Amino acid sequence: MFAMSGANRRHVRICVNLTSCLHQELQNSTCEVFNSDMRVKVTSSGLYTYPDASIACGQIQFEDTEVDVLLNPKVIFEVLSKSTERRDRGWEFDQYCKLPSLLEYVLVSQEQALVEHFTRQPDDTWVLERVKDLDATLKLVSAGISLSLGEIYRGVEFGPEEEPSAAASPG
């Protein structure tokens, strides 16, 4: 278990935009988008985590009848922040790679219009594609959709990252 501070406005806006775009694009498919409230379990290591968004397709598997722990995501998204970037790029990505269902891993920058898209290859290696600028498009092959970076970053103002206040009260 890792303590995480609340997210800043930019992070929240990007997450809302991302899940909204995914929901819209996946409406007529066998895939479903989940926001950060859905836990993902890496069964082989026992890790439970809360990615910023995930997509599962076809026969969606959950840990139990509570239907609150996803076991077979095809795509996982993390919106990077100063406090999570190292973990998202390193240890956590290594854990996610243990998920046989995972075909794409997407890191979304808060600093600029930049998405790093990792795609699993048949030999179990990962290829990185950097998608940059607001007029660019992210293609998620495993879900059969494309997302505009302009939509992911709609209403986002770039500049120094706002850190959540330690004194902020919940709710």
VOGUFI-55934 format. One record per residue (C-alpha): residue in three letters; residue number from 0; x negated, y, z negated. Coordinates in Angstrom, 1 decimal. Example, Ala and Ser with C-alpha at 12.3 -4.5 7.8 and 13.67 -1.06 7.14 Angstrom:
2
<rec residu="ALA" num="0" px="-12.3" py="-4.5" pz="-7.8"/>
<rec residu="SER" num="1" px="-13.7" py="-1.1" pz="-7.1"/>
***
This chain:
171
<rec residu="MET" num="0" px="0.0" py="0.0" pz="0.0"/>
<rec residu="PHE" num="1" px="-1.4" py="3.4" pz="0.9"/>
<rec residu="ALA" num="2" px="-0.1" py="6.7" pz="-0.4"/>
<rec residu="MET" num="3" px="0.8" py="9.1" pz="2.4"/>
<rec residu="SER" num="4" px="1.7" py="12.8" pz="2.1"/>
<rec residu="GLY" num="5" px="4.7" py="14.3" pz="3.9"/>
<rec residu="ALA" num="6" px="4.3" py="15.2" pz="7.5"/>
<rec residu="ASN" num="7" px="4.0" py="18.8" pz="8.8"/>
<rec residu="ARG" num="8" px="6.5" py="20.5" pz="11.2"/>
<rec residu="ARG" num="9" px="4.5" py="19.8" pz="14.3"/>
<rec residu="HIS" num="10" px="4.2" py="16.1" pz="13.4"/>
<rec residu="VAL" num="11" px="7.9" py="15.8" pz="12.7"/>
<rec residu="ARG" num="12" px="8.9" py="17.7" pz="16.0"/>
<rec residu="ILE" num="13" px="6.7" py="15.4" pz="18.1"/>
<rec residu="CYS" num="14" px="8.2" py="12.3" pz="16.4"/>
<rec residu="VAL" num="15" px="11.7" py="13.5" pz="16.9"/>
<rec residu="ASN" num="16" px="11.0" py="14.4" pz="20.6"/>
<rec residu="LEU" num="17" px="9.3" py="11.1" pz="21.1"/>
<rec residu="THR" num="18" px="12.1" py="8.9" pz="19.7"/>
<rec residu="SER" num="19" px="14.7" py="11.0" pz="21.4"/>
<rec residu="CYS" num="20" px="13.0" py="10.5" pz="24.8"/>
<rec residu="LEU" num="21" px="12.5" py="6.8" pz="24.2"/>
<rec residu="HIS" num="22" px="16.1" py="6.4" pz="23.1"/>
<rec residu="GLN" num="23" px="17.3" py="8.1" pz="26.3"/>
<rec residu="GLU" num="24" px="15.1" py="6.1" pz="28.6"/>
<rec residu="LEU" num="25" px="15.9" py="2.8" pz="27.0"/>
<rec residu="GLN" num="26" px="19.7" py="3.1" pz="26.9"/>
<rec residu="ASN" num="27" px="20.3" py="0.6" pz="29.7"/>
<rec residu="SER" num="28" px="17.6" py="-1.9" pz="28.9"/>
<rec residu="THR" num="29" px="17.0" py="-4.8" pz="26.7"/>
<rec residu="CYS" num="30" px="14.6" py="-2.7" pz="24.6"/>
<rec residu="GLU" num="31" px="15.2" py="-0.8" pz="21.5"/>
<rec residu="VAL" num="32" px="13.3" py="2.1" pz="19.9"/>
<rec residu="PHE" num="33" px="12.7" py="2.4" pz="16.2"/>
<rec residu="ASN" num="34" px="11.6" py="5.4" pz="14.2"/>
<rec residu="SER" num="35" px="9.2" py="5.5" pz="11.3"/>
<rec residu="ASP" num="36" px="11.8" py="4.1" pz="8.9"/>
<rec residu="MET" num="37" px="11.4" py="0.6" pz="10.5"/>
<rec residu="ARG" num="38" px="8.6" py="-1.4" pz="8.9"/>
<rec residu="VAL" num="39" px="6.4" py="-3.6" pz="11.1"/>
<rec residu="LYS" num="40" px="4.7" py="-6.7" pz="9.7"/>
<rec residu="VAL" num="41" px="1.5" py="-8.1" pz="11.0"/>
<rec residu="THR" num="42" px="2.3" py="-11.7" pz="10.0"/>
<rec residu="SER" num="43" px="-1.3" py="-13.0" pz="10.3"/>
<rec residu="SER" num="44" px="-2.7" py="-10.5" pz="7.8"/>
<rec residu="GLY" num="45" px="0.4" py="-9.8" pz="5.7"/>
<rec residu="LEU" num="46" px="0.1" py="-6.0" pz="6.5"/>
<rec residu="TYR" num="47" px="3.3" py="-4.0" pz="6.3"/>
<rec residu="THR" num="48" px="3.2" py="-0.6" pz="8.0"/>
<rec residu="TYR" num="49" px="5.4" py="2.2" pz="9.2"/>
<rec residu="PRO" num="50" px="4.4" py="3.4" pz="12.7"/>
<rec residu="ASP" num="51" px="5.8" py="6.7" pz="13.8"/>
<rec residu="ALA" num="52" px="7.8" py="4.8" pz="16.5"/>
<rec residu="SER" num="53" px="7.9" py="1.4" pz="18.0"/>
<rec residu="ILE" num="54" px="9.7" py="-0.4" pz="20.8"/>
<rec residu="ALA" num="55" px="10.8" py="-4.1" pz="20.8"/>
<rec residu="CYS" num="56" px="12.4" py="-5.8" pz="23.7"/>
<rec residu="GLY" num="57" px="14.5" py="-8.9" pz="24.5"/>
<rec residu="GLN" num="58" px="14.8" py="-11.3" pz="21.5"/>
<rec residu="ILE" num="59" px="14.0" py="-8.9" pz="18.7"/>
<rec residu="GLN" num="60" px="12.7" py="-10.6" pz="15.6"/>
<rec residu="PHE" num="61" px="13.0" py="-9.5" pz="12.0"/>
<rec residu="GLU" num="62" px="11.4" py="-10.9" pz="8.9"/>
<rec residu="ASP" num="63" px="14.7" py="-11.8" pz="7.2"/>
<rec residu="THR" num="64" px="18.5" py="-11.0" pz="7.1"/>
<rec residu="GLU" num="65" px="17.8" py="-7.5" pz="5.8"/>
<rec residu="VAL" num="66" px="16.7" py="-6.6" pz="9.3"/>
<rec residu="ASP" num="67" px="14.3" py="-4.0" pz="8.0"/>
<rec residu="VAL" num="68" px="11.0" py="-5.5" pz="9.0"/>
<rec residu="LEU" num="69" px="10.2" py="-5.8" pz="12.7"/>
<rec residu="LEU" num="70" px="7.9" py="-8.7" pz="13.7"/>
<rec residu="ASN" num="71" px="7.5" py="-8.4" pz="17.5"/>
<rec residu="PRO" num="72" px="7.0" py="-4.8" pz="18.7"/>
<rec residu="LYS" num="73" px="5.9" py="-4.4" pz="22.3"/>
<rec residu="VAL" num="74" px="4.8" py="-0.8" pz="21.9"/>
<rec residu="ILE" num="75" px="3.6" py="1.1" pz="18.8"/>
<rec residu="PHE" num="76" px="3.2" py="4.9" pz="18.6"/>
<rec residu="GLU" num="77" px="1.2" py="6.9" pz="16.1"/>
<rec residu="VAL" num="78" px="1.2" py="10.7" pz="16.0"/>
<rec residu="LEU" num="79" px="-2.3" py="11.6" pz="14.8"/>
<rec residu="SER" num="80" px="-3.1" py="13.9" pz="11.9"/>
<rec residu="LYS" num="81" px="-6.3" py="14.8" pz="10.2"/>
<rec residu="SER" num="82" px="-5.4" py="12.5" pz="7.3"/>
<rec residu="THR" num="83" px="-4.4" py="9.5" pz="9.4"/>
<rec residu="GLU" num="84" px="-6.4" py="9.6" pz="12.6"/>
<rec residu="ARG" num="85" px="-9.4" py="7.6" pz="11.5"/>
<rec residu="ARG" num="86" px="-7.1" py="4.9" pz="10.1"/>
<rec residu="ASP" num="87" px="-4.8" py="4.9" pz="13.2"/>
<rec residu="ARG" num="88" px="-7.8" py="4.5" pz="15.5"/>
<rec residu="GLY" num="89" px="-9.7" py="2.0" pz="13.4"/>
<rec residu="TRP" num="90" px="-8.5" py="-0.5" pz="10.9"/>
<rec residu="GLU" num="91" px="-4.8" py="-0.1" pz="11.6"/>
<rec residu="PHE" num="92" px="-5.3" py="-0.6" pz="15.4"/>
<rec residu="ASP" num="93" px="-7.4" py="-3.7" pz="14.6"/>
<rec residu="GLN" num="94" px="-4.5" py="-5.0" pz="12.6"/>
<rec residu="TYR" num="95" px="-1.9" py="-4.2" pz="15.3"/>
<rec residu="CYS" num="96" px="-4.1" py="-6.1" pz="17.8"/>
<rec residu="LYS" num="97" px="-3.2" py="-9.3" pz="15.9"/>
<rec residu="LEU" num="98" px="0.4" py="-9.0" pz="16.9"/>
<rec residu="PRO" num="99" px="0.8" py="-11.3" pz="20.0"/>
<rec residu="SER" num="100" px="3.8" py="-9.3" pz="21.1"/>
<rec residu="LEU" num="101" px="2.0" py="-5.9" pz="21.2"/>
<rec residu="LEU" num="102" px="1.2" py="-4.9" pz="24.7"/>
<rec residu="GLU" num="103" px="0.7" py="-1.1" pz="24.4"/>
<rec residu="TYR" num="104" px="-0.6" py="1.2" pz="21.6"/>
<rec residu="VAL" num="105" px="-0.1" py="4.9" pz="22.0"/>
<rec residu="LEU" num="106" px="-1.8" py="7.7" pz="20.0"/>
<rec residu="VAL" num="107" px="-0.2" py="11.1" pz="20.3"/>
<rec residu="SER" num="108" px="-2.3" py="14.2" pz="19.5"/>
<rec residu="GLN" num="109" px="-1.0" py="17.1" pz="17.5"/>
<rec residu="GLU" num="110" px="-3.9" py="19.4" pz="18.6"/>
<rec residu="GLN" num="111" px="-3.2" py="19.4" pz="22.3"/>
<rec residu="ALA" num="112" px="-1.0" py="17.8" pz="25.0"/>
<rec residu="LEU" num="113" px="-2.9" py="14.5" pz="25.0"/>
<rec residu="VAL" num="114" px="-1.7" py="10.9" pz="24.7"/>
<rec residu="GLU" num="115" px="-4.1" py="8.0" pz="24.5"/>
<rec residu="HIS" num="116" px="-2.5" py="4.9" pz="25.9"/>
<rec residu="PHE" num="117" px="-4.1" py="1.5" pz="25.2"/>
<rec residu="THR" num="118" px="-2.9" py="-1.4" pz="27.3"/>
<rec residu="ARG" num="119" px="-3.6" py="-5.1" pz="26.4"/>
<rec residu="GLN" num="120" px="-5.1" py="-7.0" pz="29.3"/>
<rec residu="PRO" num="121" px="-4.6" py="-10.7" pz="30.1"/>
<rec residu="ASP" num="122" px="-8.0" py="-11.5" pz="28.6"/>
<rec residu="ASP" num="123" px="-6.9" py="-9.8" pz="25.3"/>
<rec residu="THR" num="124" px="-9.1" py="-6.7" pz="25.8"/>
<rec residu="TRP" num="125" px="-7.6" py="-3.2" pz="25.7"/>
<rec residu="VAL" num="126" px="-7.9" py="-0.5" pz="28.4"/>
<rec residu="LEU" num="127" px="-7.6" py="3.2" pz="27.5"/>
<rec residu="GLU" num="128" px="-5.8" py="5.7" pz="29.7"/>
<rec residu="ARG" num="129" px="-5.9" py="9.4" pz="28.6"/>
<rec residu="VAL" num="130" px="-2.8" py="11.2" pz="29.7"/>
<rec residu="LYS" num="131" px="-3.3" py="15.0" pz="29.4"/>
<rec residu="ASP" num="132" px="-1.3" py="18.2" pz="30.0"/>
<rec residu="LEU" num="133" px="2.3" py="19.0" pz="29.8"/>
<rec residu="ASP" num="134" px="3.1" py="18.2" pz="33.4"/>
<rec residu="ALA" num="135" px="1.7" py="14.6" pz="33.1"/>
<rec residu="THR" num="136" px="3.7" py="11.4" pz="32.7"/>
<rec residu="LEU" num="137" px="3.1" py="8.5" pz="30.4"/>
<rec residu="LYS" num="138" px="4.1" py="5.1" pz="31.9"/>
<rec residu="LEU" num="139" px="5.0" py="2.4" pz="29.5"/>
<rec residu="VAL" num="140" px="4.9" py="-0.7" pz="31.7"/>
<rec residu="SER" num="141" px="6.0" py="-3.2" pz="29.1"/>
<rec residu="ALA" num="142" px="9.3" py="-1.2" pz="28.6"/>
<rec residu="GLY" num="143" px="9.7" py="-0.2" pz="32.2"/>
<rec residu="ILE" num="144" px="9.9" py="3.5" pz="31.5"/>
<rec residu="SER" num="145" px="8.0" py="6.8" pz="31.9"/>
<rec residu="LEU" num="146" px="7.9" py="9.8" pz="29.6"/>
<rec residu="SER" num="147" px="7.1" py="13.4" pz="30.4"/>
<rec residu="LEU" num="148" px="4.5" py="14.9" pz="28.1"/>
<rec residu="GLY" num="149" px="6.4" py="18.1" pz="28.5"/>
<rec residu="GLU" num="150" px="9.4" py="16.4" pz="26.8"/>
<rec residu="ILE" num="151" px="7.2" py="14.8" pz="24.0"/>
<rec residu="TYR" num="152" px="5.7" py="18.2" pz="23.2"/>
<rec residu="ARG" num="153" px="8.9" py="20.3" pz="23.7"/>
<rec residu="GLY" num="154" px="8.9" py="23.2" pz="21.3"/>
<rec residu="VAL" num="155" px="5.5" py="22.3" pz="19.9"/>
<rec residu="GLU" num="156" px="3.1" py="25.2" pz="19.3"/>
<rec residu="PHE" num="157" px="-0.6" py="24.3" pz="19.3"/>
<rec residu="GLY" num="158" px="-3.0" py="25.8" pz="16.9"/>
<rec residu="PRO" num="159" px="-4.4" py="25.0" pz="13.5"/>
<rec residu="GLU" num="160" px="-2.7" py="22.0" pz="11.9"/>
<rec residu="GLU" num="161" px="-0.3" py="22.8" pz="9.1"/>
<rec residu="GLU" num="162" px="-1.1" py="20.6" pz="6.1"/>
<rec residu="PRO" num="163" px="2.0" py="19.7" pz="3.9"/>
<rec residu="SER" num="164" px="2.0" py="21.5" pz="0.6"/>
<rec residu="ALA" num="165" px="1.0" py="19.4" pz="-2.4"/>
<rec residu="ALA" num="166" px="3.5" py="21.3" pz="-4.5"/>
<rec residu="ALA" num="167" px="6.4" py="20.7" pz="-2.1"/>
<rec residu="SER" num="168" px="9.3" py="19.0" pz="-3.7"/>
<rec residu="PRO" num="169" px="11.0" py="16.0" pz="-2.1"/>
<rec residu="GLY" num="170" px="14.3" py="16.2" pz="-0.4"/>
***
